[in-house]
Amino acid sequence: MPIYQFSFSSIAQAIGIMYVLEGSTLGGKFLYNHINKTLGLDTTNGASYFYGYGPQTGSKWNTFVSLMADYAVDKNCENEIISSAVQTFSNIDHWLGQAEINLIR
């Protein structure tokens, strides 16, 4: 699988990347519950990635979003954060597409 390294040239761009990556921990919790119930996998045998921060996932997300919003308003960089997040979603989509192509070959 190809490795993707995110690059950024400002704190706002880094926050946009973090928004996407940290946000995935919320979805991961739902996936973890399904994987655990369906396949019996847990944090010790193959599903730890999806567990996120465990019971602290929601509170850590809320803390991150609060700090992000404060920074965005204080530095007037909301649009830069949003653009970086949108680009990050595109980068991940492209990266996963490349991984799929490599798996098919």
Residue frames relative to the residue before (quaternion, step in Angstrom):
aa qw qx qy qz dx dy dz
M 1.0000 0.0000 0.0000 0.0000 0.00 0.00 0.00
P 0.4678 -0.6711 0.4861 0.3075 3.59 -0.89 0.84
I 0.3440 -0.7141 0.5717 0.2119 3.54 -1.17 0.63
Y 0.1626 -0.7819 0.5946 0.0931 3.55 -0.93 0.88
Q 0.1241 -0.7711 0.6219 0.0569 3.54 -0.88 0.98
F 0.3360 -0.7505 0.5372 0.1878 3.56 -0.64 1.13
S 0.1130 -0.7844 0.6063 0.0658 3.54 -1.02 0.79
F 0.0002 0.7884 -0.6142 0.0336 3.53 -1.15 0.66
S 0.2529 -0.7800 0.5541 0.1436 3.54 -1.18 0.51
S 0.7591 0.2321 -0.1860 0.5790 3.58 1.25 0.23
I 0.6329 -0.5163 0.4084 0.4075 3.53 -1.26 0.33
A 0.6279 0.5451 -0.3407 0.4388 3.60 0.98 -0.79
Q 0.6514 0.4961 -0.3192 0.4772 3.59 0.96 -0.78
A 0.6353 0.5213 -0.3273 0.4664 3.59 1.00 -0.79
I 0.6412 0.5189 -0.3218 0.4647 3.58 1.00 -0.77
G 0.6246 0.5330 -0.3374 0.4604 3.59 1.03 -0.74
I 0.6390 0.5046 -0.3117 0.4898 3.57 1.01 -0.82
M 0.6674 0.5077 -0.2985 0.4558 3.57 0.89 -0.94
Y 0.5853 0.5821 -0.3686 0.4274 3.59 1.06 -0.72
V 0.6888 0.4694 -0.2738 0.4798 3.57 0.89 -0.94
L 0.7089 0.4677 -0.2749 0.4507 3.58 0.78 -0.99
E 0.6776 0.4630 -0.2936 0.4902 3.58 0.91 -0.83
G 0.6158 0.5570 -0.3412 0.4406 3.58 1.06 -0.71
S 0.6039 0.5734 -0.3584 0.4220 3.56 1.11 -0.60
T 0.5609 0.5954 -0.4032 0.4103 3.60 1.16 -0.39
L 0.6115 0.5472 -0.3595 0.4443 3.60 1.09 -0.59
G 0.6771 0.4674 -0.2818 0.4936 3.56 0.91 -0.91
G 0.6018 0.5842 -0.3441 0.4221 3.54 1.09 -0.72
K 0.6171 0.5527 -0.3470 0.4396 3.57 1.04 -0.72
F 0.6531 0.4930 -0.3146 0.4811 3.60 0.99 -0.79
L 0.6480 0.5057 -0.3135 0.4754 3.56 0.99 -0.83
Y 0.6213 0.5512 -0.3432 0.4386 3.58 0.97 -0.84
N 0.6629 0.5098 -0.3143 0.4493 3.58 0.84 -0.96
H 0.6683 0.4917 -0.2969 0.4727 3.59 0.95 -0.85
I 0.6606 0.5015 -0.3020 0.4700 3.59 0.91 -0.94
N 0.6522 0.5180 -0.3119 0.4572 3.56 0.97 -0.84
K 0.6971 0.4681 -0.2698 0.4714 3.56 0.89 -0.96
T 0.7341 0.4455 -0.2330 0.4564 3.59 0.89 -0.94
L 0.8190 0.2565 -0.0993 0.5035 3.58 0.81 -1.03
G 0.4395 -0.7147 0.4435 0.3154 3.56 1.24 -0.27
L 0.4626 0.6670 -0.4596 0.3604 3.58 1.23 0.29
D 0.0535 -0.7866 0.6146 0.0265 3.54 -1.15 0.67
T 0.7798 -0.3550 0.2334 0.4598 3.56 -1.26 -0.27
T 0.6914 0.4858 -0.2837 0.4534 3.59 1.18 -0.34
N 0.8192 0.2421 -0.1060 0.5089 3.58 1.17 -0.36
G 0.8629 -0.1790 0.0375 0.4711 3.57 0.85 0.89
A 0.7461 0.3959 -0.2373 0.4799 3.61 1.16 -0.16
S 0.3221 0.7875 -0.4854 0.2012 3.60 1.19 0.26
Y 0.5802 0.5946 -0.3806 0.4062 3.61 1.04 -0.69
F 0.7184 0.4666 -0.2484 0.4522 3.55 0.94 -0.91
Y 0.5690 0.6259 -0.3693 0.3848 3.59 1.23 -0.31
G 0.2882 -0.7891 0.4978 0.2156 3.58 1.23 -0.37
Y 0.7505 -0.3074 0.2800 0.5136 3.53 -0.80 -1.08
G 0.5462 -0.6305 0.3903 0.3895 3.56 1.21 0.48
P 0.8384 -0.1457 0.1124 0.5130 3.58 -0.98 -0.81
Q 0.6544 0.5243 -0.3126 0.4463 3.60 1.20 -0.36
T 0.3855 0.7599 -0.4669 0.2366 3.61 1.25 -0.11
G 0.6956 0.4872 -0.2827 0.4460 3.59 0.77 -0.99
S 0.6968 0.4639 -0.2880 0.4650 3.57 0.84 -0.92
K 0.6285 0.5151 -0.3429 0.4712 3.61 1.05 -0.68
W 0.6245 0.5262 -0.3357 0.4696 3.60 1.03 -0.78
N 0.6654 0.5028 -0.3116 0.4554 3.59 0.85 -0.91
T 0.6368 0.5147 -0.3260 0.4725 3.58 1.00 -0.75
F 0.6496 0.5175 -0.3161 0.4586 3.57 0.92 -0.90
V 0.6788 0.4934 -0.3017 0.4524 3.59 0.81 -0.99
S 0.6393 0.5262 -0.3252 0.4568 3.58 0.99 -0.77
L 0.6782 0.4768 -0.2875 0.4796 3.58 0.90 -0.91
M 0.6250 0.5368 -0.3304 0.4605 3.58 1.04 -0.80
A 0.6736 0.4978 -0.2997 0.4568 3.58 0.86 -0.95
D 0.6414 0.5207 -0.3241 0.4609 3.58 0.95 -0.85
Y 0.6649 0.4981 -0.3000 0.4688 3.58 0.92 -0.92
A 0.6551 0.5344 -0.3140 0.4320 3.58 0.89 -0.96
V 0.6857 0.4638 -0.2809 0.4856 3.57 0.91 -0.90
D 0.6644 0.5246 -0.3055 0.4360 3.58 0.88 -0.95
K 0.7754 0.3292 -0.1624 0.5138 3.59 0.97 -0.89
N 0.3652 -0.7594 0.4660 0.2698 3.58 1.34 0.04
C 0.4899 0.6746 -0.4138 0.3656 3.57 0.90 0.94
E 0.1779 0.8248 -0.5181 0.1401 3.57 1.15 0.61
N 0.6867 0.4974 -0.2926 0.4420 3.59 0.84 -0.96
E 0.6406 0.5174 -0.3304 0.4612 3.59 1.03 -0.72
I 0.6344 0.5144 -0.3247 0.4769 3.59 1.03 -0.77
I 0.6660 0.4996 -0.3032 0.4636 3.58 0.89 -0.92
S 0.6553 0.5094 -0.3175 0.4586 3.59 0.88 -0.88
S 0.6558 0.5072 -0.3107 0.4649 3.56 0.98 -0.82
A 0.6396 0.5151 -0.3259 0.4684 3.59 0.99 -0.77
V 0.6470 0.5082 -0.3180 0.4711 3.59 0.92 -0.88
Q 0.6541 0.5040 -0.3079 0.4726 3.59 0.95 -0.86
T 0.6283 0.5373 -0.3322 0.4540 3.57 1.03 -0.76
F 0.6293 0.5114 -0.3366 0.4786 3.61 0.96 -0.79
S 0.6531 0.5083 -0.3090 0.4686 3.60 0.97 -0.83
N 0.6482 0.5222 -0.3123 0.4579 3.57 0.96 -0.87
I 0.6644 0.4929 -0.3038 0.4725 3.57 0.94 -0.87
D 0.6267 0.5331 -0.3329 0.4606 3.58 0.99 -0.81
H 0.6659 0.4896 -0.2936 0.4802 3.58 0.93 -0.91
W 0.6492 0.5303 -0.3072 0.4505 3.58 0.93 -0.92
L 0.6828 0.4666 -0.2884 0.4827 3.58 0.91 -0.89
G 0.6043 0.5470 -0.3497 0.4618 3.58 1.11 -0.63
Q 0.6474 0.5042 -0.3101 0.4801 3.57 1.01 -0.79
A 0.6373 0.5210 -0.3271 0.4641 3.57 1.00 -0.79
E 0.6407 0.5216 -0.3232 0.4615 3.58 1.01 -0.80
I 0.6365 0.5230 -0.3237 0.4653 3.59 0.96 -0.85
N 0.6741 0.4942 -0.2946 0.4632 3.59 0.94 -0.89
L 0.6417 0.5192 -0.3299 0.4581 3.60 1.06 -0.62
I 0.6435 0.5316 -0.3145 0.4520 3.57 1.08 -0.74
R 0.6430 0.5584 -0.3235 0.4125 3.58 1.02 -0.76
